[in-house]
Amino acid sequence: MHEFSIAVKIVSELESIASENGANRITSVTVTAGEMRQIVPDAMTTAFEAASEGTVAAGSELVLKVVPMSVECRLCSHEYTPADGCYVCPSCGGADVRILKGNELLLEAVELEKEGD
């Protein structure tokens, strides 16, 4: 389950962000993941809960946004979403593509809580 290693890295980054901002708790985290990352949302939620236990992120809400894959044909510049792993361009029949979206993994937003807030 690769979701756990991703969750551990996210929690590590969250602890740094909380420390830099003087926050004692993180209430919400938004992560954007491309579909090529093959993250299973339920597995990611479970992994995040386990990885954040005992940290400033414990009990925080994880919002996971999955971005569909988008490519551009290097031959004709046509942009499209490959179907079922088939990268053949529907416009020119070429199969040389550049990935535009779908491989990202971004910590998009973090909601912090400071003592006294």
C-alpha positions as CSV (number, residue, x, y, z in Angstrom):
1,M,0.0,0.0,0.0
2,H,2.0,3.0,-1.3
3,E,-0.6,5.3,0.2
4,F,1.0,5.0,3.6
5,S,4.4,6.2,2.4
6,I,2.7,9.2,0.8
7,A,0.8,9.9,4.0
8,V,3.9,9.8,6.1
9,K,5.6,12.4,3.8
10,I,2.5,14.6,3.9
11,V,2.4,14.4,7.7
12,S,6.1,15.3,7.9
13,E,5.4,18.4,5.7
14,L,2.4,19.3,7.8
15,E,4.5,19.2,11.0
16,S,7.0,21.6,9.4
17,I,4.2,23.9,8.2
18,A,2.6,23.9,11.7
19,S,6.0,24.6,13.4
20,E,6.8,27.5,11.0
21,N,3.4,29.1,11.6
22,G,3.2,28.5,15.4
23,A,0.2,26.3,15.0
24,N,-0.7,23.6,17.6
25,R,-3.2,21.8,15.4
26,I,-4.0,21.2,11.8
27,T,-7.7,20.9,11.1
28,S,-7.9,20.2,7.3
29,V,-5.5,19.2,4.5
30,T,-6.3,19.3,0.8
31,V,-4.1,17.1,-1.5
32,T,-4.4,17.0,-5.2
33,A,-3.2,13.7,-6.8
34,G,-3.1,12.8,-10.5
35,E,-4.8,9.6,-11.4
36,M,-1.4,8.1,-12.6
37,R,-0.4,8.1,-8.9
38,Q,-3.1,5.3,-8.5
39,I,-4.1,6.5,-5.0
40,V,-7.1,4.6,-3.7
41,P,-9.1,7.3,-1.7
42,D,-10.2,5.0,1.1
43,A,-6.7,3.6,1.5
44,M,-5.3,7.1,1.6
45,T,-7.7,8.2,4.3
46,T,-6.9,5.2,6.4
47,A,-3.1,5.7,5.8
48,F,-3.4,9.4,6.7
49,E,-5.3,8.7,9.9
50,A,-2.6,6.1,11.0
51,A,0.4,8.3,9.9
52,S,-1.0,11.4,11.7
53,E,-1.8,9.7,15.0
54,G,0.0,11.5,17.8
55,T,1.0,14.5,15.6
56,V,-0.4,18.0,15.1
57,A,-2.4,16.6,12.2
58,A,-4.2,14.0,14.3
59,G,-8.0,14.1,13.7
60,S,-7.7,16.5,10.8
61,E,-9.8,16.2,7.7
62,L,-8.1,14.9,4.5
63,V,-9.6,16.2,1.3
64,L,-8.3,14.3,-1.7
65,K,-8.8,15.7,-5.2
66,V,-8.0,13.3,-8.0
67,V,-7.0,14.9,-11.3
68,P,-7.7,12.9,-14.5
69,M,-4.8,12.4,-17.0
70,S,-4.3,14.7,-19.9
71,V,-1.7,14.4,-22.6
72,E,-0.5,16.3,-25.7
73,C,0.5,14.6,-28.9
74,R,4.1,15.7,-29.7
75,L,3.3,15.3,-33.5
76,C,0.2,17.4,-33.9
77,S,-0.2,19.1,-30.5
78,H,-3.7,17.7,-29.9
79,E,-4.7,17.5,-26.2
80,Y,-6.7,14.5,-25.1
81,T,-7.4,12.1,-22.2
82,P,-6.0,8.6,-23.0
83,A,-8.6,5.9,-22.7
84,D,-7.7,2.6,-21.0
85,G,-4.0,3.3,-21.2
86,C,-4.0,3.7,-25.0
87,Y,-1.9,6.7,-25.9
88,V,-2.6,6.7,-29.6
89,C,-3.6,10.2,-30.7
90,P,-7.2,10.3,-31.9
91,S,-6.3,13.2,-34.2
92,C,-3.2,11.9,-36.1
93,G,-2.6,8.4,-34.9
94,G,0.8,9.2,-33.3
95,A,1.7,7.7,-29.9
96,D,4.4,10.1,-28.8
97,V,2.9,12.2,-26.0
98,R,3.8,14.7,-23.3
99,I,1.9,14.3,-20.0
100,L,0.1,17.6,-19.1
101,K,-1.9,16.5,-16.0
102,G,-2.4,13.4,-14.0
103,N,1.0,12.7,-12.5
104,E,1.0,15.5,-9.8
105,L,1.0,15.1,-6.1
106,L,0.4,18.5,-4.4
107,L,-0.2,19.7,-0.9
108,E,-2.8,22.3,-2.0
109,A,-4.2,23.7,1.2
110,V,-3.7,23.4,5.0
111,E,-5.9,24.9,7.7
112,L,-4.1,25.6,10.9
113,E,-5.3,26.3,14.4
114,K,-3.1,28.3,16.8
115,E,-3.5,28.3,20.6
116,G,-6.1,30.8,21.6
117,D,-7.9,30.8,18.2
